[in-house]
Amino acid sequence: MLALCCDYRVLADGPYRIGLNETQVGLVAPEGIQALLARVVGAHRAERLLVEGTMPEAREALRIGLVDELADIDDVSARARAWLEPLLQLPPMPMRETRAIARRDVVAALAPERIDLERFVEQWSHPTPRPHCARCWRGSASDRCDPAQSRSASSTRRSAGPQASAGADRGHPAGGSRSRLLSAAA
C-alpha cells in the first residue's frame, strides 16, 4: 500500500512481486487504497488486480505502470535517488506547490473516511476472514454469525446448487437477498 503513495517506484528486477493481495487472504482493500491503485494503473486494470488479488511480477508491474523502473536488486535505492536528484535542483517553492496540486487526489484517498482503518483491522481479527455470509462481510464483530454454521450452509450451497442456496439462507442469521446474492456468486 505504501508504494502507491510514492512519487516514483523502483522495483528489483527478477522474481519479485508487488500488489495488493487482500482478496486472496479474505480482506477488502479500503476504498482509498483502491483509489490509489486506480490512480497508478487505471480504473479497469485496478479493478482486475484488486478483485483477483493479483501481485504481478516485476516485468509485468513495469508494463502496466505499477512501478516506474526496474533495477538490479543492489541498485534500487541508488536509482530512486538518481530520479530524485534533478527534482532537488529545481526552484523549491514551484516544485513543491506543483507537486501538491498534482497529488491532491493522493491526500484525498488517504482521508480517514476512505480508509476506514478500524474496519480493515477488524477484518484481520475475524477468525475466518473469508466472507461466508453477508452478515460477516458487512457487520461488526458483535453482529457476525457463527462461522461453523456459515461453513455448514456453504457446503450445502456448493453441493446442492442454487435451489439449496436460497433454502439454506432462510435459516442463516444474515438471511435476506444479500446473502443469497453472495452465495449465488460463489
C-alpha positions, -999 to 999 in steps of 0.1 A, spaced: 0 0 0 28 24 8 43 22 -27 11 36 -41 17 69 -23 53 72 -36 62 96 -64 84 71 -81 85 33 -76 117 13 -84 114 -25 -81 142 -50 -82 142 -69 -115 137 -106 -111 112 -129 -95 97 -101 -72 61 -93 -69 42 -61 -59 5 -56 -55 -25 -59 -32 -34 -95 -24 -61 -86 2 -88 -105 -17 -67 -137 -17 -64 -136 21 -101 -127 27 -98 -90 32 -112 -60 14 -87 -32 4 -101 1 18 -117 24 -8 -89 49 -5 -63 23 -12 -83 11 -42 -84 47 -55 -46 50 -52 -42 18 -73 -66 32 -99 -46 64 -100 -14 44 -108 -27 18 -133 -61 30 -144 -96 21 -131 -102 -11 -151 -68 -26 -145 -70 -17 -108 -104 -35 -105 -89 -66 -121 -59 -66 -99 -79 -60 -67 -107 -85 -74 -82 -112 -82 -57 -102 -55 -31 -104 -82 5 -94 -74 23 -91 -107 60 -100 -111 85 -72 -118 83 -70 -156 45 -71 -157 44 -45 -129 66 -22 -151 45 -29 -182 12 -20 -165 27 11 -148 26 -2 -113 63 6 -110 83 32 -129 116 14 -132 133 -20 -127 168 -21 -114 193 -47 -101 185 -55 -65 217 -38 -53 208 -6 -73 172 0 -63 180 28 -37 206 44 -60 181 45 -89 154 61 -67 179 88 -55 190 93 -92 154 101 -100 151 125 -71 183 145 -75 171 166 -105 140 175 -87 160 188 -58 178 212 -82 145 228 -92 133 260 -76 118 246 -43 85 266 -40 72 260 -75 82 223 -74 65 217 -41 33 236 -50 30 219 -84 36 185 -67 9 194 -40 -16 202 -67 -8 171 -88 -11 149 -57 -43 162 -41 -61 130 -51 -35 110 -31 -42 131 0 -80 128 -5 -76 90 -9 -60 88 25 -88 106 43 -99 86 73 -134 80 59 -119 65 28 -95 42 46 -119 31 75 -89 16 93 -110 3 121 -129 -19 97 -98 -31 79 -81 -40 112 -112 -57 124 -112 -80 93 -78 -93 104 -91 -103 138 -121 -123 124 -114 -160 130 -124 -169 94 -118 -138 73 -135 -152 42 -169 -137 36 -191 -167 41 -222 -146 45 -235 -111 41 -236 -105 78 -199 -114 83 -190 -94 53 -206 -62 63 -213 -64 101 -192 -56 131 -177 -84 153 -208 -85 175 -231 -89 145 -212 -118 130 -227 -153 126 -212 -185 139 -185 -195 114 -193 -231 118 -229 -225 109 -218 -205 78 -194 -232 67 -221 -258 70 -245 -236 50 -217 -230 25 -211 -267 19 -248 -272 14 -249 -245 -12 -219 -259 -31 -232 -295 -32 -269 -288 -38 -268 -259 -63 -287 -226 -65 -321 -240 -51 -305 -252 -19 -286 -220 -17 -318 -200 -12 -332 -225 13 -300 -226 33 -301 -189 37 -335 -188 53 -322 -203 85 -290 -183 85 -288 -153 108 -279 -130 79 -308 -141 58 -322 -119 31 -314 -114 -5 -279 -101 1 -267 -135 15 -285 -153 -14 -267 -130 -39 -233 -137 -22 -239 -175 -23 -251 -174 -59 -219 -155 -68 -198 -182 -51 
